[in-house]
Amino acid sequence: MQEKQADGDRKVARLEISPRDVTIHTGEKVVFAALAYDKDGQMVSGVKFTWDGSDEEKKRKMSVSPRGVFSSGRRSP
């Protein structure tokens, strides 16, 4: 199915990011996904997302891959 220009002109009104609430431990990974919706609740395709994160307690940036993969670090042996 080919996307119509009108579809590409719709504005994003809402984002849904999943998982919404997640706790991970050292050495674990989580993959985040995002969906964009217009004001009528219709999914907007072709939206490009840029991921980043931060540790608010330690006041430092955290790395999230372009595909939404976050790694919590390495486990100690």
MODELLER restraints for C-alpha pairs under 7 A, 6 or more apart:
rsr = mdl.restraints
at = mdl.atoms
rsr.add(forms.Gaussian(group=physical.xy_distance, feature=features.Distance(at['CA:10:A'], at['CA:38:A']), mean=6.57, stdev=0.5))
rsr.add(forms.Gaussian(group=physical.xy_distance, feature=features.Distance(at['CA:10:A'], at['CA:44:A']), mean=6.98, stdev=0.5))
rsr.add(forms.Gaussian(group=physical.xy_distance, feature=features.Distance(at['CA:11:A'], at['CA:38:A']), mean=5.80, stdev=0.5))
rsr.add(forms.Gaussian(group=physical.xy_distance, feature=features.Distance(at['CA:12:A'], at['CA:36:A']), mean=6.03, stdev=0.5))
rsr.add(forms.Gaussian(group=physical.xy_distance, feature=features.Distance(at['CA:12:A'], at['CA:37:A']), mean=5.53, stdev=0.5))
rsr.add(forms.Gaussian(group=physical.xy_distance, feature=features.Distance(at['CA:12:A'], at['CA:38:A']), mean=4.74, stdev=0.5))
rsr.add(forms.Gaussian(group=physical.xy_distance, feature=features.Distance(at['CA:12:A'], at['CA:44:A']), mean=6.86, stdev=0.5))
rsr.add(forms.Gaussian(group=physical.xy_distance, feature=features.Distance(at['CA:13:A'], at['CA:37:A']), mean=5.92, stdev=0.5))
rsr.add(forms.Gaussian(group=physical.xy_distance, feature=features.Distance(at['CA:13:A'], at['CA:38:A']), mean=4.79, stdev=0.5))
rsr.add(forms.Gaussian(group=physical.xy_distance, feature=features.Distance(at['CA:13:A'], at['CA:39:A']), mean=5.19, stdev=0.5))
rsr.add(forms.Gaussian(group=physical.xy_distance, feature=features.Distance(at['CA:14:A'], at['CA:36:A']), mean=5.92, stdev=0.5))
rsr.add(forms.Gaussian(group=physical.xy_distance, feature=features.Distance(at['CA:14:A'], at['CA:37:A']), mean=5.18, stdev=0.5))
rsr.add(forms.Gaussian(group=physical.xy_distance, feature=features.Distance(at['CA:14:A'], at['CA:38:A']), mean=6.50, stdev=0.5))
rsr.add(forms.Gaussian(group=physical.xy_distance, feature=features.Distance(at['CA:15:A'], at['CA:34:A']), mean=6.68, stdev=0.5))
rsr.add(forms.Gaussian(group=physical.xy_distance, feature=features.Distance(at['CA:15:A'], at['CA:35:A']), mean=5.71, stdev=0.5))
rsr.add(forms.Gaussian(group=physical.xy_distance, feature=features.Distance(at['CA:15:A'], at['CA:36:A']), mean=4.66, stdev=0.5))
rsr.add(forms.Gaussian(group=physical.xy_distance, feature=features.Distance(at['CA:15:A'], at['CA:37:A']), mean=6.28, stdev=0.5))
rsr.add(forms.Gaussian(group=physical.xy_distance, feature=features.Distance(at['CA:16:A'], at['CA:34:A']), mean=5.49, stdev=0.5))
rsr.add(forms.Gaussian(group=physical.xy_distance, feature=features.Distance(at['CA:16:A'], at['CA:35:A']), mean=5.23, stdev=0.5))
rsr.add(forms.Gaussian(group=physical.xy_distance, feature=features.Distance(at['CA:16:A'], at['CA:36:A']), mean=6.53, stdev=0.5))
rsr.add(forms.Gaussian(group=physical.xy_distance, feature=features.Distance(at['CA:17:A'], at['CA:32:A']), mean=6.83, stdev=0.5))
rsr.add(forms.Gaussian(group=physical.xy_distance, feature=features.Distance(at['CA:17:A'], at['CA:33:A']), mean=5.67, stdev=0.5))
rsr.add(forms.Gaussian(group=physical.xy_distance, feature=features.Distance(at['CA:17:A'], at['CA:34:A']), mean=4.41, stdev=0.5))
rsr.add(forms.Gaussian(group=physical.xy_distance, feature=features.Distance(at['CA:17:A'], at['CA:35:A']), mean=6.64, stdev=0.5))
rsr.add(forms.Gaussian(group=physical.xy_distance, feature=features.Distance(at['CA:18:A'], at['CA:32:A']), mean=5.60, stdev=0.5))
rsr.add(forms.Gaussian(group=physical.xy_distance, feature=features.Distance(at['CA:18:A'], at['CA:33:A']), mean=5.36, stdev=0.5))
rsr.add(forms.Gaussian(group=physical.xy_distance, feature=features.Distance(at['CA:18:A'], at['CA:34:A']), mean=6.43, stdev=0.5))
rsr.add(forms.Gaussian(group=physical.xy_distance, feature=features.Distance(at['CA:19:A'], at['CA:32:A']), mean=6.19, stdev=0.5))
rsr.add(forms.Gaussian(group=physical.xy_distance, feature=features.Distance(at['CA:25:A'], at['CA:72:A']), mean=6.73, stdev=0.5))
rsr.add(forms.Gaussian(group=physical.xy_distance, feature=features.Distance(at['CA:26:A'], at['CA:72:A']), mean=5.19, stdev=0.5))
rsr.add(forms.Gaussian(group=physical.xy_distance, feature=features.Distance(at['CA:26:A'], at['CA:73:A']), mean=5.57, stdev=0.5))
rsr.add(forms.Gaussian(group=physical.xy_distance, feature=features.Distance(at['CA:26:A'], at['CA:74:A']), mean=6.07, stdev=0.5))
rsr.add(forms.Gaussian(group=physical.xy_distance, feature=features.Distance(at['CA:26:A'], at['CA:75:A']), mean=5.57, stdev=0.5))
rsr.add(forms.Gaussian(group=physical.xy_distance, feature=features.Distance(at['CA:27:A'], at['CA:71:A']), mean=6.81, stdev=0.5))
rsr.add(forms.Gaussian(group=physical.xy_distance, feature=features.Distance(at['CA:27:A'], at['CA:72:A']), mean=5.54, stdev=0.5))
rsr.add(forms.Gaussian(group=physical.xy_distance, feature=features.Distance(at['CA:27:A'], at['CA:73:A']), mean=5.07, stdev=0.5))
rsr.add(forms.Gaussian(group=physical.xy_distance, feature=features.Distance(at['CA:27:A'], at['CA:74:A']), mean=4.56, stdev=0.5))
rsr.add(forms.Gaussian(group=physical.xy_distance, feature=features.Distance(at['CA:27:A'], at['CA:75:A']), mean=4.94, stdev=0.5))
rsr.add(forms.Gaussian(group=physical.xy_distance, feature=features.Distance(at['CA:28:A'], at['CA:71:A']), mean=6.02, stdev=0.5))
rsr.add(forms.Gaussian(group=physical.xy_distance, feature=features.Distance(at['CA:28:A'], at['CA:72:A']), mean=5.75, stdev=0.5))
rsr.add(forms.Gaussian(group=physical.xy_distance, feature=features.Distance(at['CA:29:A'], at['CA:69:A']), mean=6.85, stdev=0.5))
rsr.add(forms.Gaussian(group=physical.xy_distance, feature=features.Distance(at['CA:29:A'], at['CA:70:A']), mean=5.51, stdev=0.5))
rsr.add(forms.Gaussian(group=physical.xy_distance, feature=features.Distance(at['CA:29:A'], at['CA:71:A']), mean=4.41, stdev=0.5))
rsr.add(forms.Gaussian(group=physical.xy_distance, feature=features.Distance(at['CA:29:A'], at['CA:72:A']), mean=6.23, stdev=0.5))
rsr.add(forms.Gaussian(group=physical.xy_distance, feature=features.Distance(at['CA:30:A'], at['CA:69:A']), mean=5.84, stdev=0.5))
rsr.add(forms.Gaussian(group=physical.xy_distance, feature=features.Distance(at['CA:30:A'], at['CA:70:A']), mean=5.39, stdev=0.5))
rsr.add(forms.Gaussian(group=physical.xy_distance, feature=features.Distance(at['CA:30:A'], at['CA:71:A']), mean=6.72, stdev=0.5))
rsr.add(forms.Gaussian(group=physical.xy_distance, feature=features.Distance(at['CA:31:A'], at['CA:68:A']), mean=5.43, stdev=0.5))
rsr.add(forms.Gaussian(group=physical.xy_distance, feature=features.Distance(at['CA:31:A'], at['CA:69:A']), mean=4.40, stdev=0.5))
rsr.add(forms.Gaussian(group=physical.xy_distance, feature=features.Distance(at['CA:31:A'], at['CA:70:A']), mean=6.29, stdev=0.5))
rsr.add(forms.Gaussian(group=physical.xy_distance, feature=features.Distance(at['CA:32:A'], at['CA:68:A']), mean=4.83, stdev=0.5))
rsr.add(forms.Gaussian(group=physical.xy_distance, feature=features.Distance(at['CA:32:A'], at['CA:69:A']), mean=6.28, stdev=0.5))
rsr.add(forms.Gaussian(group=physical.xy_distance, feature=features.Distance(at['CA:33:A'], at['CA:68:A']), mean=6.41, stdev=0.5))
rsr.add(forms.Gaussian(group=physical.xy_distance, feature=features.Distance(at['CA:36:A'], at['CA:43:A']), mean=5.75, stdev=0.5))
rsr.add(forms.Gaussian(group=physical.xy_distance, feature=features.Distance(at['CA:36:A'], at['CA:44:A']), mean=5.38, stdev=0.5))
rsr.add(forms.Gaussian(group=physical.xy_distance, feature=features.Distance(at['CA:37:A'], at['CA:43:A']), mean=4.33, stdev=0.5))
rsr.add(forms.Gaussian(group=physical.xy_distance, feature=features.Distance(at['CA:37:A'], at['CA:44:A']), mean=5.20, stdev=0.5))
rsr.add(forms.Gaussian(group=physical.xy_distance, feature=features.Distance(at['CA:38:A'], at['CA:44:A']), mean=6.28, stdev=0.5))
rsr.add(forms.Gaussian(group=physical.xy_distance, feature=features.Distance(at['CA:50:A'], at['CA:66:A']), mean=6.38, stdev=0.5))
rsr.add(forms.Gaussian(group=physical.xy_distance, feature=features.Distance(at['CA:51:A'], at['CA:64:A']), mean=5.85, stdev=0.5))
rsr.add(forms.Gaussian(group=physical.xy_distance, feature=features.Distance(at['CA:51:A'], at['CA:65:A']), mean=6.87, stdev=0.5))
rsr.add(forms.Gaussian(group=physical.xy_distance, feature=features.Distance(at['CA:51:A'], at['CA:66:A']), mean=6.21, stdev=0.5))
rsr.add(forms.Gaussian(group=physical.xy_distance, feature=features.Distance(at['CA:51:A'], at['CA:68:A']), mean=6.20, stdev=0.5))
rsr.add(forms.Gaussian(group=physical.xy_distance, feature=features.Distance(at['CA:52:A'], at['CA:62:A']), mean=6.80, stdev=0.5))
rsr.add(forms.Gaussian(group=physical.xy_distance, feature=features.Distance(at['CA:52:A'], at['CA:63:A']), mean=6.19, stdev=0.5))
rsr.add(forms.Gaussian(group=physical.xy_distance, feature=features.Distance(at['CA:52:A'], at['CA:64:A']), mean=5.33, stdev=0.5))
rsr.add(forms.Gaussian(group=physical.xy_distance, feature=features.Distance(at['CA:53:A'], at['CA:61:A']), mean=5.91, stdev=0.5))
rsr.add(forms.Gaussian(group=physical.xy_distance, feature=features.Distance(at['CA:53:A'], at['CA:62:A']), mean=4.91, stdev=0.5))
rsr.add(forms.Gaussian(group=physical.xy_distance, feature=features.Distance(at['CA:53:A'], at['CA:63:A']), mean=6.36, stdev=0.5))
rsr.add(forms.Gaussian(group=physical.xy_distance, feature=features.Distance(at['CA:53:A'], at['CA:64:A']), mean=6.59, stdev=0.5))
rsr.add(forms.Gaussian(group=physical.xy_distance, feature=features.Distance(at['CA:54:A'], at['CA:60:A']), mean=5.64, stdev=0.5))
rsr.add(forms.Gaussian(group=physical.xy_distance, feature=features.Distance(at['CA:54:A'], at['CA:61:A']), mean=4.16, stdev=0.5))
rsr.add(forms.Gaussian(group=physical.xy_distance, feature=features.Distance(at['CA:54:A'], at['CA:62:A']), mean=4.81, stdev=0.5))
rsr.add(forms.Gaussian(group=physical.xy_distance, feature=features.Distance(at['CA:55:A'], at['CA:61:A']), mean=6.16, stdev=0.5))
rsr.add(forms.Gaussian(group=physical.xy_distance, feature=features.Distance(at['CA:55:A'], at['CA:62:A']), mean=6.50, stdev=0.5))
rsr.add(forms.Gaussian(group=physical.xy_distance, feature=features.Distance(at['CA:63:A'], at['CA:70:A']), mean=6.56, stdev=0.5))
rsr.add(forms.Gaussian(group=physical.xy_distance, feature=features.Distance(at['CA:64:A'], at['CA:70:A']), mean=4.67, stdev=0.5))
